[in-house]
């Protein structure tokens, strides 16, 4: 299993979430809170999709 993709997905997802929320809000507290929520939801989805694909392929 190639873990390089997994180690790159987490920081890239965090950066995308932060930049996206920074374009929508102005208050730093709101930006960070929204980015963390979006990051959590995105990572849950990505891990679920990865587990499903791993299960289907096995």
Secondary structure, 3 states (H helix, E strand, C coil): CCCHHHHHHHHHHHHHHHHHHHCCCCCHHHHHHHHHHHHHHHHHHHHHHHHHHHHHHC
